[in-house]
Amino acid sequence: MINETVQEPNDHVISTLLNQLPISPMDIIRLFVEFAEVASVTTSDKESIISAFRRVIHTGVSGVAEMEKSVSFETAVKESLQARWNRRPATLADLRSYSNRLLHEAGTMQQAPLRSITSEQCRELLQTNFGYSPHVFRKAKAVLHSIFSLGIRRGWCTINPVKALESPPVYEERIIPLTGGQIRALMRACRDKDLLIMRPSVQLLLWCGVRPGEIRRLRWRDIDKREKVVYIEGRASKTGGPRAVPLRGQALELLDYKRPPGELIAPRNWTRLWRRLRLRAGIKRWQRDVMRHTFASFHLKRFHNLIQLQEEMGHRDCNLLRTRYLNLRHVSSSTARRFFNC
């Protein structure tokens, strides 16, 4: 509430204040004229003008206080983790690891108001503690960016200083698709009694391009025998977006399996069996995600449809496919046709 009954200062007090102010009486007059124009003061009544002045001053003070509202960097980090409590355990563990490390290495920045943190401070934090690897730098930068994004939504800051930072280039190793002989060796290994349970997983990896983490969350009810597709619902998808992938090639064998709908497709000891399967197949050099890359390269060579491939693989756009996933030099049209049996 604005106090309208402020005691009037006498001439001596006014004279003393004017002498102590770092601005001249002419500056005060200019400010008054500017105020009258901005506030559209049309009255000549002194009390009305003073009242208008007071309202603007009080409103301005409240506005500045609201603009400067913030929390410490430490609080913002903790709130950011709390806001994503419903992520999958593996994702949450990764977020927690990077967030805690950012906080630990922040030093005096821990207690700094989020609003006051600059791009240069963010760059130093990332470069000093995560600059040894482009991949690690990018992940830490993404986590830091999300902290400030939450701050903007909560009103703790108005800009995201991480946006101004450039990420170091990542030079990806070119992944060579599996050869026909290697694919046959994998499928032969799946015939062994102790590895037969892995056959559906391999078929989903190679002929549907499903991610290993997604396969381990799929159940037999996700195989639609009538539509001949596998549904990757949001609960199973890495990106949270559902998709339906047609069953092609040897993945069509999944239609013949008779399993309880609620049973997991992948065995619970999947990681151990997966290592054993690769050893049994005799493939010495195994590149990360090579089966998903094999699917992508064979798919584009056979169907020539990048948008369809993007949708089936669950990517948000085609950029990653163009820059990293596709390697068509090692895949012939006839091989791709035989791979999908169509």
N, C-alpha and C positions, 0 to 999 in steps of 0.2 A: 504494500500500500504506500502511495506517494505522500510524503509529508508536505502539505501546502502551507504550513504555518512556520516556516523557517524565519528566525529573527533576522531583521535587516541589519547588515553591518554599517557602522558609522563611516564618515568620510576618512578618518584616520586609518582605519583598517583597510579600506579600499585602496588608499594611497600606498600603504605598505605592501599590499598584495601586488599591485601593479608594478612597483619598483622591484619586487622579487621575482616576478614572472620572467621567463626567458623569451617572451614574445612581447612585441610592442602593442600599445593601444590600437594602432592601425590594423595590426594582425587580428586583434579581437573583433574589430568592426567588420573586417572582411569575413571572418568566420560567422559572425552574426548574419550578415547579408546572405552568405551561402546557405546557412540554416533556414532563413526565411524563404529562400527560393525552393530548396529541396522539400521543406515541410509545408510549402504552399500557405504560409501565414498571410492572411488577408486582413486581419483585424489590426486596429491601431491601439486597442486597449492594452495597457501595460500588463495587467494581471493575467490576461488571456495569453499574451506572448510568453510570460514567465512560466505559466502553467504548461504551455506547449513545450518549452525548453526542458522542463523537468521530466515530462513524460518521455521525451526522446532520450534524455540522459539515462533514465532508469531502464528503458527498453534496451538501449544500447549496451548497458552494463550486463543485463541478463543475457542478451544475445552473445556477447563476447564470452561470458562464463559457459554458455551452452556449447559454443564453438570449441572452447578449450577443454571440454570434458574429455577425459581419457583414463586409461588404466596403464599399469606398468607392462613392459614387454613380458615379464614373467607371468603375470595374470593372463595376458592374451594367449600365450602359449598353452597354458593349462586349460583355458576356456575353449581353445581350438580343438584340443584333444577330446574334451568332454562333448563338444558338438558333434563329433564323429564316432561316438561310442558304439553305434550300431553297425559299423563296418565289419567285414569278415575278420576273424582272429588274425590271420596272416597279414592282412592289410593294416590292421590296427597296430600290430606289433612293429611293423615297418615304420608307420607314422610316429609311434611312441619313441622308437629308437632315434630317429632323426630329430624329433622335437626336443627330446631330452638333451641330445648332444648340442643342438643350437643354443639351448638355454644355458648349458654348462659352460660353453665357450664364449657366451655373450659378455661375461665380465661385468663391468659397470653398467652396461646397456640393459642388464636384467631389470633394474629398477627405474629405468628411463621411461617417461610417458611414451606410449606407442606413437602418439601424434608428433613427437619431437624427433623421431628416428629418421635419419636421412638415407638416401641411396648409397652414399659413400660408406656409411657405417655398415650397411647390409653387404656391400661389396667386400669390405675388409673381413667381415665375419665369415663369409662364404669362401673367399679366396684363401684365407689363412688356414682354415680348418677343413675345407672340403675340396681345395683346388688340386689335390694330387691325382684326381681321376675325373674326366669329363662326365662320366655316368653318375658318380657320387655327387659332383657339383650340381648337376641338373636336378637330381632328386632332392637335395637339400634346398635348392632354390625354389622348387615347386612347393615344398612344405612351408618355407618362409613366406612365399607368396600367399598361400592359403591363410596364414595367420593374419596378415594385413587385410586380406579380403574379408575375413570375419570381422576385423576391427572396423572396416568401413560400414558393414551391415549393422554393427552394434552402435555406431556413432562415436567410436573411440579415436578415429582418424578420418581424414577426408581423401587422402591419396595413398596409393600403394607404391612405396619407394622401390620395390623389387622389380616393378615393370620396366624401369629404366636400365636394368642390368642385362648385359648380353651373356649368353651361355657359350662356353668353349665348344668348338665343333667336335662332333663324335664321328670317328671313322670306323664304321662297322666292317667287320670281317664278312666278305662275300660268302654266303652259304651255298654250297653245291648240293643240289637235290640228290637223294639216294638213287642209285642205279637200279635197273630192273633186277640184277643179280642180288643186290643187297636187300631189296624188298622181298624177294623170294626166300632169302635166307631167314629173314625175320618171321615170315609166315611158317616156314618149316619148323623153326624153334618153338612156335606156338603150338605145334602138334604134340610136343613132349607132354607127358602126363602132368608133370609138376608146373608146367607153364601154360597149359590149355586155358586156364582161367583168365589169362592175359589177352587172349585172342580178340574179344570184343573191344578192349581198349585200343589195341593196335589198329583195328579196323576203323574206329572212330578218329584216331589220330591221322591216319594216312588218307582215308577216302572221304572224310568229312572236315578235316582241318580243325577239329575241336582241340582246345588247349588242354594240356595235362591236368591243370588244376580244375578245369570245368568237368572233365571226365570223372574225376574223383567225387564230384557232387551229383552226378547224374544217376537216376534210377531207371529201372526197366520200363516203368510207366511213361518215361519220356520218349520212348520209341513208339511212334505211331505207325502201326502196321498197315492201316488202310491208306494213309497219305504217303507212306514210305519216306518219312522224315524223322529226324531226331530234333526234339524241342529242347533248346537251351533256355530255360526260364531265367528271370532276373535273379533268382536265388542262387543259380549255378553259374551265371555269366560273370566273367571277370569285370566287364565294364558296367554291369547292372542292367544292360538292355537285352530283352529277350530276342531270340531269333530261331528260325526253323531251317535246318540244313538237310537237303535231299540225301537220301542214302544211295550211293552209287558204287559200282565195282564190287569189291568183296565185302563192303559194308552192308550189302543187301542180305548177307547171311544172318544179320541181326534179326531179320523178320522171322527166322525159323527157330530162334531160341524160345524156350518156354521157361520163364522165370517168374517168381512172384513180383507183381508190379512195384511193390515198395522196396525191393532189394536193390542195393547199390550195384551198378554195373562193374565198377572196378573193385578188386579185392582190397581189403583193409591194409594188407602188407604190400601194397602196390609198389612202393619205392624199392624195396629189397628185390622183389620179383622182376622189376624193370631192369635193374642192374644185371641180374642173372640172365635175362632174356638177351640183352645186348652182347654179353659175353658168349652166350650159346650161339648167337648168329654169326660171331666171328668178325664183327665190324670194328676194326681197330681205332679208326679216327671218327669220333662221334661229335658233330657240331651241335651246339645248343639249339633246340627247337627245329632240328633238321626235318622232322616229319611234317610239321606244319608248313615249313618252307617248301617241302616237296609237293604237298597238296596244292599250294598256291601256284607254283610254277607249272605243274601239270594241268591244273584247272584253266589257267589263262591260255596255255598253248592249245587246249582242246576246245574251249568254249568262246574265247576271244571277247570276254565281257568283264571288264574291270569292276564295274558297279555291282554286278551280281556277286563277284568274288568278294568284294568288300563287305557286302551284306552277309554272306555265308560265314565269313571269318570273324564278323563282329567288330570291325573297325569303324571308327567314327567318320573317317574319310579315306581317300585313296593314297594320301601322301606316304604313309609308312610302307604300303605295298610297292609303290614306285621306287622308293629309295632303298629299301632293305630286303623285302621278301622275295622279289621275283628274280629268277636267274634262268632265263630261257635258252641260254647258249648250250646247256647240257641236256635239253629235252627236245626230242623230235616229235613231229605231229603224229607219226605212227605209234610211237611209244606212249604218248598221252592218250591216244584212242584206245590202245590195248589196256592201259591202266584203268580207265573208267568203264571198259567193256561196252563202249557205245561210239 
